[in-house]
């Protein structure tokens, strides 16, 4: 089964039928002594027709847990977005930001542990050493192609500097990794582009669950705090709750949201959003799009249709097409980036949930293999935790402890 094949599945029936089975009968109206295991048959849902499942009040949370495990294994098309940074966020001032060092704690700790474990096996600088180095880099999620390139560069650098001791080898390799992170950003345009006049349109794409809608909420709050007039367009009309989630962000931040009916033509919502932005003299229009775009031709055509409508009303727009990627998914994020880059004019990456993963190495192959700039990183759940990406600061935060010999 391909990575995104489950997006192709279509509803098998117009309704959802869920039958709850109990392994034993209840006597005297009381629950059995042994924990009750529930089994549920979940059929393909019809988009837009949510079904509420009532669980008997006698059953405690522990008893229901096995059902969640069953549902996790059902390969069905989901219309809900499993974001960790969602409506439960506490409202926080934009100026409250997570420090980059703090946000990269998990990633830095894993890099240090992985590197120390690798160097603990150091015996001599031979071919086995560099093969193990390549495996270590791949394990750090830098990708096979980038790991091979880095290993070749490091092999030459070690010979060039005649490094032989464990300390010298470690210093040369870490210095080279830092240099690589920094050099990738030399000619990289990680800045945000804005229209010289009229509304700037920022189009967001990405699969469901990566934090796309939440990122729009955070970014719109940030620009409003800078004095910009912002409008949001909820063009993800296929996913249940997407419009409501964006409207919740709009209400929280005092930003107008243009929305349509459930399953409405997304392009019509975009058209209304553009018109609203023009009529209200808005500075920025953020457009949220459907998250099932990477291998569905019809939805790809829908995205192209949205862009045609935008450029018809505003010829120089959209200025930005930002792809949201979940850092916790590692190489899956790289594959998503490839697919979206091939399908639309992505101008930059927003890497979300970087604080909750040990896979920060994914930034290297995204920039090295796809030549896409990472423009923003998400380092926490608060509004101010969405920060512009800086390659130099990132490299210092990621490898700094190794450079100074701090294994924490």
Protein Blocks (a to p, Z undefined) as FASTA:
>chain_A
ZZklmmmpccfbfbdcdddddfbdcehhiacfbdcddddddddddehiacdddddfklcf
klmmmmmmmmmmpccddfbdcdfblfkbccddfklccdfklmmmmmmmmmmmmmmmmmmm
pmbdcfklmmmmmmmmmmnonojklmmmmmmmmmmmmmmnopabfklmmmmmmmmmmmmm
mmmmmmpcfbdcddfedjdddddeddehilmmmmmmmmmmmmmmnopacddddfblkbgh
klmmmmmmmmmnopacddddehiafklmmmmmmmmmmmnopabdcddddfblmlpmklmm
mmmmmmmmmmmmmmmbcfbdcddddfklommmmmmmmmmmmmmccfbdcdehklmccklm
mmmmmmmmnopacfbdcfbjbfklpccddfklmmmmmmmmmmnopaZZ
